[in-house]
């Protein structure tokens, strides 16, 4: 890992972004959108801690961004090797702002506290499988409280804002709620193939907390006429498990990740989320912006995000029978799909303003870098 800061001009703000992974996901898509909106006044150094930088394909070719990898040492606690590596990196790059993402990058924040002391912004977008269903990890809560005590923490949902101020006991003025947004215009590129029947689709990382197994089981139960299709777009550690669950069912496809989400949404008739935990998922915003009806578990801010017409299809978390029935009703009712999809598109246009999100981040970055 050799990352150096190049002279990009006095006015350019150099940002070092440390991600647990730069595989396809909501955080990665958001950074690509922000890099596009912020323009050349901001230079981005992206470091992936699992050597996966496949989401670089989401960025424009001329984006002011550089990608690097570091195979992070795994340990039960904090790794001194990782911390000293990050400390050296911070002294080499001298970023105007350090950005860390979720718990998996917290050692970079520790390294910054040990000496570099760059202005630090921590982005927390959700919890892993060990912090789902309201379960708190007390050691992590205490660690976040101590490590982030002098940082700005950005969250996309009301639930995470409450966690940051109540569980982690951060000061209210440290925590910034900046809602996610999507560029709806860039999602309109795809076309729906003719003659394929109704397609239920989802897009996201194949991780345990996403519980795509729930979606596969619900689809098998809900597709009573046996003429629909299920596409789960993404990659991740649960791919093998999900492939085994789907078996030889030709109606179910796991085609892998995509750098062209607009093409995927164009194939879908119904968007489905089956997660045990979410906050304000960008994939849901994208689906709504493309006019799709949604079947989802009622986690995070999802019920507040969808249109009022869509609310009957947002089911209690853990009630798999209700989830399967909601999917069955959506499959069997094309007129409801059309009405709900149109309502979701209208709400997405009003609620998920790209300009608002970019402006909020630009202001935060300029403040952190001491430029305003």
N, C-alpha and C positions, 0 to 999 in steps of 0.2 A: 504494500500500500504506500504509494508515493503521491501525495497531494500537495501541491504548492500553490501559493497565491500569486497570481500574475497581476501586473499593473493594469487595471481595467479603467483607470481614470479616477480622478479625485472624487467625483460625484457618485461613482458607482458604489453600491452597497453590496458587499460580499457576504453571502449567507452560507453557512455550513449546515446541511440537513443530515442528521444521523437517523437512519431507519433500521429497525430490526430486520426488515426485508424490503427490497424494492421490486417484489413480484407485483402482479396486478392486484389492485385494491382501491378502496375509496380514498385513502390518504394520498396515494400515489397519483390518482386521477385529479385530485384537488390541487396538488402541487403543479401538475402540468397545466391546469387551467389558470392558476395564479401566475405562473411564469409567462404565460401568453398575455395575460392582462396587465401585469406589472411592467413588462417590456424590458429594454436593455439597461435601465437604470439600476436593475438588481441582477447580480450574478449569483448563480446557485451551484454549490458544490454538494453533490449527493453521495453519501456513503451508505452502502448496504452491508449489514453485518452478517448476512448468510450467503454472500457472493451471488445472489440472484438480483439482476438488474433488468429483468425482462420488461418491466413497465417503462423503460426508457422509450419504448416505441410510441408511448402516448404523447411525447413532446414533439413540437415542430422541429424540423431539421436545423433551423437557424436559431433555436432557443439558446440563451446564454447559460448553458448548464453543462457541468462535467460530472461524469459518473465514475465512482471508484468502489472497491470492495475490500472488506476485511473479514476474515473468518474468525468470528468472536469465540473466545474460549468459554466453554460452558462450565458452570460450577453451581453448587447448591446455594452459595451466597454471592458476594461480590468478588470478582476476579481482579487481583492487583495487576496482572499482566494486561488485561483489557484497559484498566484505568490509566496505567502509565503509557500505554499505546495511544489512548485518546488524548492524554495530556501533551504528548509529543506532537501529535497531529494539530492540536490547537495552537501550539507555539509555532508550528511550521506555516499553517494557513493564515493565522491571525485574522479570523473572520470578524466582520463588524457585528454579526449576530450568530449565535449558536441556536439551532432549532433541533430539539429531540422529539421523538414520536413514540408514545406509549411506553409501557414498563420496560420493554426489551432494549431500550436505548438509555436507560437511566444511568448506566456507568459513565457515559459521556458527560452527563450533568455533574456527576461526582468529580470527574477529572477537571471540569471547568471550575468547580468550587475550590480545588486544590491549588490553583495558581493562575490559570489563564484569565479567568473572570471576565470573559466576554459577556455582553448582554445576552441573557438566556431566555428563550421562549420554549416552553414544553407544550406539545400538542397531545391531548389525551382524547382519543376517539372511541374508546370502548374497552371492554374487558375480555379476557380470555376465558377458556372453559372452566378454570378454577375460581372464577369470580362471577359466575352466572347465577341467575335466579335469586338475586339479592344477597348472595353470600359475600361477606367482606373478608378479605385477607388482611388480618390485623397487622401482620409484620409489614406488608406492603404499604398499608395506610400510614403507619408510623414513619416508614422510610420516605414516602412521598412528602410527608409533612416536613421532615428535616431537610431532605435534599432540595426540595423546591421552595424553601422558605424565602429565598431572595429572587425567585424567578417569576415571570409572567406565565400563567397557565391558560391555554386556549382550549375551550370545549365547544362542541357543536349542539349540545342538547341541554335542556333544563335538568334532566336527571343527573348528568355529569357535573353540572354546576353545583347541584346540591351535594353530590359526593365530595367535590373538592372543598367546599366550605364547611360541611358538617363532619364527614368522615375523616378527611385529611386535615381539617382545621386550618386551611389556608385563609388569609385575610381576604375579605370580599373584593377589595380593590386590586388584588393580584389576579383574580379570575375573570377572564373575558369570554363571554358567550358570543361567538361569531358563527352564525348559522351557515351551513353548507349551501352551495348553489351549483347549478349546472348550466352549461352553454347549450341551450336547447337547439340552436341553429346548427350545431355540429353533429346533432344526433338524427338529423332528418335524411341521411344519405342512403339508407337501405331501402330495399323493395321486398315486399312479401311474395315468396314464390307461390304460383298458382297450384291449386289442387292438392294441398298437403293436409287439409283438415285443420282442426283447432290445435294450436300449439301453446302449451303452458311452458313458460320459461323463467329461469332465474339466472342471475349473473353475480358472481362473487367468489371469494377465496374458499376453497374446499377445506374448511376447518371444522373441528368438532362442535364449536359453539353455534355454527350456522345450522346444524342439524338437518342437513339435506336428506338424511335417512327418513325423517318425518315426511318430507315432501314426496319422496319416492313411494312410500307406503300409502300416503294419502292419494296420490295420483292413481295408483293401481286400484284402489277402492273406488275412486270418484269417476274414473273413465268407464262408465257402465256400458257404453256402446262399443268400446274397444276400437275407437277410430281416431282418438286424439294422440298427440305426441308430447313428450316432456323433454326439454333441453335444459341442462344445467351447465352453464358456460363458466369455466374457471378451472383452476388447478390448485393443488395443495395436498397436505398430508392425508386427507380422508379419501382421496381418489380411489384407492384400491378397495376400501371398505364399501364405498358407494357402488363401484363397479360390480362387486360381488352381490350386493343387494338388488341391483337391477337385473343381474343374471343375463339371460338370453332374450329378454323382452325387447323386441325390435322397436317398440314405441318409445323407449327411453334412450337418450343419447347424452354422453359426457364428452363433448368435442374438445375440451381444453380451454385455455384462456384466449382472449381476443384483444387486439389493439383497435378494433373497429366496433365499439358497442352499438353504434347506430344500426349496423347490419343485423346484429342479434335482436335488438328490440323490434326491428321491422318484421322479423319472422314470428314474433310472439303475438298471441291474441290475449293472453292473460299473463301477468307478472306475479310470481309467487315468492314470498319470503317465509322461511320456516324456522327462524332462529330462536335459540334460547335467550339470546341477549343481542340487542342492537341499541343504537342511540339515535342518530339521524342519518340513516343509510343513504349514501349518494346514489346507489343503484336504484333505490325507490324513487328518488327525485328524477332520475333519468327516465325511468319507466313512465312516470306521470307526465313528464314533459313531452313524451312521444305519444301520449293519449291512450295508455294502457290501463285497464282495470286491475286491481290488486287484491290478492288473497294473502293475508299475513297474520302472524302471531302479534298480539298486542304487547309489544315490548318497546322500551325507550319512548321516543316521541312519535311513533308511527301513527297512532290514532289521531294525533293533532296534525299530522302532515297530510294525510289523505283527505279527499273531498268528503263532504257530509254524505253524499250518495254512496260512497264506498264503505262507510263505517260498518254496515251489517256483515261484511266479509273480513273484518278484523277480529280474530277469535282469541279467547283467553289462552295464555301460554300454558302448555301442559295438557290442554284438552284436545287430544289428537282426533277424537271423533268429531268434534265441532269443526276442526280445521278441514278434515276430509269432506264433511258435508258442505262447508262453504265453497270448497273447490268444485264439488259436484254441481252445486246450484249455479255457479258461474259458468261451468262448461255447458250446461243445458239451457242457458238463457242468453242468446246472442243480442237481444234488444237491450237487456240490462248491461251487457258488456259495452255496448256502444254509448249508452247514456253515461255510465260511470267513467269510461275512458275520456269522454269529452269534458266531464266535470273535473277530472284529475288534471287534464291539460290546462284548463283555465286556472285552477288553483296553483299549479306549478309556475305558470307565467307570472302570477301575482306574488307568490310567497318566496320563490327561490331566485331572487334577483342576483344575477351574476355581477352586475355593477356594484351592488351593495357589498357583496362579499369581498371583491377585489379592493374596493375603497377602504373597507374596514381593516384588511390586512396591510395595505399600503400605509395607512395611518399608524398602525401598531409598529411596523418595521421602522418607519421614520422616527417615531418616538424612541424606540429602543436604541437606535443608532445615534441618537442625539442630534438628528437633523431638523427637528422642529421642537 
